[in-house]
């Protein structure tokens, strides 16, 4: 069996401890790393944890389960995939963060891997995926850590949630959100939908939506589905005012019905504020504009989901 070993590295203008902290908390990853769609921490005990990752590899959505060992003193995180995604037979590696003085550090990302059946074509596919994702992740890590240490980025990245009470079952509300292939018929603001789900529970959703001013915007998202309580997603084709958009639909059922929520996390694209909103527009204006647009669509979708679920119950 052929085992390949590769290493990627980058220098970051931030303290090693700060870099380690960002890498150690996997819940940050969809926000930081372009390939990462969603991460679930399955279990954690001491310095050991099991995580499930949904991410793209060579443009294809994949998911796998890994075990990680965190060593805050040595500034290392080792990982080993327990359930790899084909064509990977085994995959593991180490994040190594090395201090370069008080305010800079070098990050080395090591991988070792093999392919099912030792197939040369699959080995090349894995090599390209590892190289593409590692390069992308290290560049994104550098950008995020340096931005945090250079200035206050809280005002650029923000989160909000809209919640609607529904006198119906969580399953029926979930079904409405999950069946996005029917949204063009069910939702006035959706013009066209393309939905594929080659892997059960992992969806690719592309749709054209109409804004209040009549303009049509095309967006593409990957969605991770947890029947019947959550759908997590990440937009990979973004409107001009955003550099990041992740979110979750959640459905909590109780004796009185279901609380259905739409949560968004957004980072404003400052380069496009003047072009979209005018020369005098501020970050606060952009936040308000994006918040209003996303909330309007979320509330419209939840309102139709409410009508659908309550009619089902009637």
C-alpha positions as CSV (number, residue, x, y, z in Angstrom):
1,X,0.0,0.0,0.0
2,X,1.3,3.5,-1.0
3,X,1.2,6.0,1.9
4,X,1.9,9.6,0.9
5,X,3.1,12.3,3.3
6,X,2.8,16.0,2.5
7,X,3.4,19.2,4.4
8,X,2.0,22.7,3.9
9,X,3.0,25.8,6.0
10,X,2.3,29.5,6.4
11,X,3.6,32.3,8.5
12,X,1.0,34.3,10.5
13,X,1.5,37.7,12.1
14,X,-0.2,36.7,15.4
15,X,0.8,34.9,18.6
16,X,1.0,31.1,18.4
17,X,-1.5,30.7,21.3
18,X,-4.1,32.8,19.4
19,X,-3.7,30.6,16.3
20,X,-3.9,27.4,18.4
21,X,-7.1,28.6,20.1
22,X,-8.8,29.3,16.7
23,X,-7.9,25.8,15.4
24,X,-8.8,24.0,18.6
25,X,-12.4,25.1,18.6
26,X,-13.9,23.2,15.6
27,X,-17.1,25.2,15.8
28,X,-15.1,28.1,14.2
29,X,-14.2,26.1,11.1
30,X,-17.2,26.8,8.8
31,X,-16.6,30.5,9.5
32,X,-12.9,30.3,8.9
33,X,-12.2,27.6,6.3
34,X,-13.8,27.9,2.8
35,X,-14.1,24.1,2.2
36,X,-15.8,23.4,5.6
37,X,-19.6,23.3,5.5
38,X,-20.4,22.1,9.0
39,X,-18.8,20.5,12.0
40,X,-20.3,18.5,14.8
41,X,-18.4,17.7,18.0
42,X,-19.7,14.2,18.7
43,X,-17.9,13.6,22.0
44,X,-15.1,15.2,24.0
45,X,-13.2,14.0,27.0
46,X,-10.1,15.7,28.3
47,X,-7.8,16.4,25.4
48,X,-9.5,13.9,23.1
49,X,-12.5,14.6,20.9
50,X,-14.4,13.0,18.0
51,X,-15.8,15.3,15.3
52,X,-17.8,14.9,12.2
53,X,-16.9,17.2,9.3
54,X,-18.8,18.0,6.2
55,X,-16.6,19.8,3.6
56,X,-15.9,20.0,-0.1
57,X,-13.0,18.1,-1.7
58,X,-12.2,19.0,-5.3
59,X,-15.6,20.7,-5.4
60,X,-17.5,17.6,-4.2
61,X,-19.3,17.6,-0.9
62,X,-18.0,14.9,1.5
63,X,-18.3,13.9,5.1
64,X,-16.1,12.0,7.5
65,X,-15.5,11.3,11.2
66,X,-12.2,12.1,12.9
67,X,-10.6,11.7,16.3
68,X,-8.4,14.6,17.5
69,X,-5.9,15.0,20.3
70,X,-5.3,18.5,21.5
71,X,-2.0,19.5,23.2
72,X,-2.2,23.2,24.3
73,X,1.3,23.1,25.8
74,X,3.0,21.8,22.7
75,X,0.7,23.8,20.4
76,X,-0.2,20.7,18.4
77,X,-3.4,19.1,17.2
78,X,-3.2,15.5,15.8
79,X,-6.1,14.0,13.8
80,X,-7.0,10.7,12.3
81,X,-10.0,10.0,10.2
82,X,-12.0,7.1,11.7
83,X,-14.5,6.8,8.9
84,X,-12.9,8.3,5.8
85,X,-14.9,9.3,2.7
86,X,-14.0,7.2,-0.4
87,X,-11.6,7.1,-2.2
88,X,-9.6,7.7,0.9
89,X,-8.5,4.5,2.7
90,X,-6.7,6.3,5.6
91,X,-6.0,9.9,6.4
92,X,-4.4,11.6,9.3
93,X,-2.0,14.4,10.2
94,X,-0.9,17.1,12.6
95,X,-1.4,20.9,13.0
96,X,1.9,22.3,14.4
97,X,2.0,25.9,15.6
98,X,5.6,27.3,16.2
99,X,6.1,30.6,17.9
100,X,8.3,33.1,15.9
101,X,8.7,35.6,18.7
102,X,5.8,37.2,20.6
103,X,3.7,38.3,17.7
104,X,4.2,35.9,14.9
105,X,4.1,32.1,14.3
106,X,4.5,29.4,11.7
107,X,1.8,26.9,11.1
108,X,2.7,23.6,9.6
109,X,-0.1,21.2,8.4
110,X,1.1,17.6,7.9
111,X,-1.0,14.9,6.2
112,X,-0.5,11.2,5.5
113,X,-2.9,9.3,3.4
114,X,-3.6,6.3,1.2
115,X,-6.2,5.3,-1.4
116,X,-8.6,2.4,-1.4
117,X,-7.1,-0.4,-3.6
118,X,-3.9,1.7,-4.0
119,X,-5.5,3.2,-7.2
120,X,-3.1,5.7,-8.8
121,X,-5.9,7.8,-10.2
122,X,-7.5,8.0,-6.7
123,X,-4.1,8.8,-5.1
124,X,-3.8,11.7,-7.5
125,X,-7.4,12.9,-6.7
126,X,-6.6,12.8,-3.0
127,X,-3.3,14.6,-3.5
128,X,-5.1,17.4,-5.4
129,X,-7.8,17.7,-2.7
130,X,-5.3,17.8,0.2
131,X,-3.2,20.4,-1.6
132,X,-6.1,22.6,-2.6
133,X,-7.8,22.4,0.8
134,X,-4.6,22.8,2.8
135,X,-3.6,25.8,0.8
136,X,-7.0,27.4,1.1
137,X,-7.3,26.6,4.9
138,X,-3.9,28.0,5.8
139,X,-4.5,31.2,3.8
140,X,-8.0,31.6,5.4
141,X,-6.5,30.9,8.9
142,X,-3.9,33.6,8.3
143,X,-6.5,36.2,7.1
144,X,-8.9,35.5,10.0
145,X,-6.3,35.5,12.8
146,X,-4.5,38.6,11.5
147,X,-7.7,40.5,11.0
148,X,-8.8,39.7,14.6
149,X,-5.5,41.0,15.9
150,X,-5.2,44.0,13.7
151,X,-8.6,45.5,14.5
152,X,-12.0,44.9,16.0
153,X,-13.8,42.7,13.5
154,X,-17.0,42.1,15.6
155,X,-18.9,44.8,13.7
156,X,-18.1,43.1,10.4
157,X,-19.2,39.6,11.5
158,X,-22.6,39.3,13.3
159,X,-25.3,36.8,14.0
160,X,-29.1,37.0,14.5
161,X,-32.1,34.7,14.7
162,X,-35.7,34.8,13.7
163,X,-38.2,32.5,15.5
164,X,-41.8,31.7,14.7
165,X,-44.2,29.7,16.9
166,X,-46.1,27.0,14.9
167,X,-49.1,25.0,16.1
168,X,-47.9,21.9,14.3
169,X,-45.3,19.2,14.4
170,X,-41.6,19.7,14.1
171,X,-41.5,17.0,11.4
172,X,-44.0,18.9,9.1
173,X,-42.1,22.2,9.5
174,X,-38.8,20.3,8.9
175,X,-40.3,18.7,5.8
176,X,-41.2,22.1,4.3
177,X,-37.6,23.5,4.8
178,X,-36.0,20.2,3.7
179,X,-38.0,20.0,0.5
180,X,-36.3,23.0,-1.0
181,X,-36.8,21.5,-4.5
182,X,-40.5,22.7,-4.2
183,X,-39.7,26.2,-3.0
184,X,-40.3,27.8,-6.4
185,X,-43.9,26.7,-6.2
186,X,-44.3,27.4,-2.4
187,X,-42.3,30.6,-1.8
188,X,-43.0,33.9,-3.7
189,X,-39.5,35.2,-3.4
190,X,-37.9,32.0,-4.9
191,X,-37.8,32.0,-8.7
192,X,-35.8,28.9,-9.6
193,X,-34.4,26.0,-7.5
194,X,-31.9,23.3,-8.3
195,X,-31.4,20.7,-5.5
196,X,-29.3,17.6,-5.5
197,X,-28.7,15.1,-2.7
198,X,-26.2,12.5,-4.0
199,X,-25.3,11.6,-0.4
200,X,-28.3,11.2,1.9
201,X,-28.4,14.2,4.3
202,X,-25.9,16.3,2.3
203,X,-27.6,18.7,-0.2
204,X,-26.4,21.1,-2.8
205,X,-28.9,23.9,-3.3
206,X,-28.7,26.5,-6.0
207,X,-31.5,29.0,-6.3
208,X,-32.5,32.4,-7.8
209,X,-34.3,34.7,-5.3
210,X,-36.1,37.9,-5.9
211,X,-35.2,40.9,-3.8
212,X,-37.6,43.7,-2.7
213,X,-36.4,45.9,-5.5
214,X,-37.2,43.2,-8.1
215,X,-33.6,42.2,-8.8
216,X,-32.8,38.4,-8.9
217,X,-29.8,36.9,-7.1
218,X,-28.3,33.5,-7.6
219,X,-26.9,31.7,-4.6
220,X,-25.5,28.3,-4.0
221,X,-25.4,26.5,-0.6
222,X,-24.4,23.2,0.8
223,X,-26.9,21.9,3.5
224,X,-26.4,19.2,6.1
225,X,-29.7,17.7,7.2
226,X,-30.4,16.3,10.7
227,X,-34.1,15.0,10.6
228,X,-36.2,16.4,12.1
229,X,-34.5,19.0,14.2
230,X,-31.9,20.9,12.3
231,X,-30.6,21.9,8.8
232,X,-27.2,23.6,8.8
233,X,-25.9,25.3,5.7
234,X,-23.1,27.4,4.2
235,X,-23.5,29.6,1.2
236,X,-20.6,29.3,-1.3
237,X,-21.9,31.6,-3.9
238,X,-22.5,34.9,-2.1
239,X,-24.3,38.2,-2.7
240,X,-21.9,41.1,-3.2
241,X,-22.3,42.5,0.4
242,X,-21.1,39.3,2.1
243,X,-17.9,37.4,2.4
244,X,-19.5,34.8,4.7
245,X,-23.0,33.4,5.2
246,X,-23.6,30.4,7.4
247,X,-26.8,29.4,9.1
248,X,-29.1,26.9,10.7
249,X,-32.8,26.1,10.6
250,X,-33.8,24.5,13.9
251,X,-37.1,22.9,15.0
252,X,-37.9,22.4,18.7
253,X,-41.2,20.7,19.5
254,X,-43.0,21.0,22.8
255,X,-46.6,20.4,24.1
256,X,-47.8,23.6,22.4
257,X,-46.3,23.0,19.0
258,X,-43.0,23.9,17.4
259,X,-40.5,26.8,17.7
260,X,-39.0,27.1,14.3
261,X,-35.9,29.3,14.0
262,X,-33.6,30.6,11.3
263,X,-30.2,31.7,12.5
264,X,-27.6,33.5,10.3
265,X,-24.0,34.4,10.7
266,X,-22.7,37.0,8.2
267,X,-19.5,38.8,7.5
268,X,-19.8,42.1,5.6
269,X,-17.8,42.6,2.4
270,X,-16.5,46.2,2.9
271,X,-15.1,46.4,-0.6
272,X,-18.6,46.5,-2.1
273,X,-20.5,48.8,0.3
274,X,-20.0,52.0,-1.7
275,X,-20.9,50.3,-5.0
276,X,-24.1,48.7,-3.7
277,X,-25.3,51.2,-1.1
278,X,-23.7,54.5,-2.2
279,X,-20.5,56.4,-1.4
280,X,-21.7,57.6,2.0
281,X,-22.8,54.2,3.2
282,X,-21.2,52.8,6.4
283,X,-20.6,49.3,7.8
284,X,-23.7,49.9,10.0
285,X,-25.7,50.6,6.9
286,X,-24.5,47.4,5.2
287,X,-25.3,45.4,8.4
288,X,-28.8,46.8,8.5
289,X,-29.4,46.2,4.8
290,X,-28.1,42.5,4.9
291,X,-30.0,41.8,8.2
292,X,-33.2,43.2,6.8
293,X,-32.9,41.2,3.5
294,X,-32.1,37.9,5.2
295,X,-34.7,38.3,7.9
296,X,-37.4,39.2,5.3
297,X,-36.7,36.0,3.4
298,X,-36.4,33.9,6.5
299,X,-39.6,35.2,8.0
300,X,-41.4,34.7,4.7
301,X,-40.2,31.1,4.5
302,X,-41.1,30.4,8.1
303,X,-44.5,31.9,7.6
304,X,-45.2,29.6,4.7
305,X,-43.8,26.7,6.7
306,X,-46.2,27.6,9.5
307,X,-49.2,27.6,7.2
308,X,-48.1,24.3,5.7
309,X,-47.6,22.5,9.1
310,X,-50.8,23.9,10.7
311,X,-52.8,22.9,7.6
312,X,-51.3,19.4,7.9
313,X,-52.4,19.2,11.6
314,X,-55.9,20.5,10.9
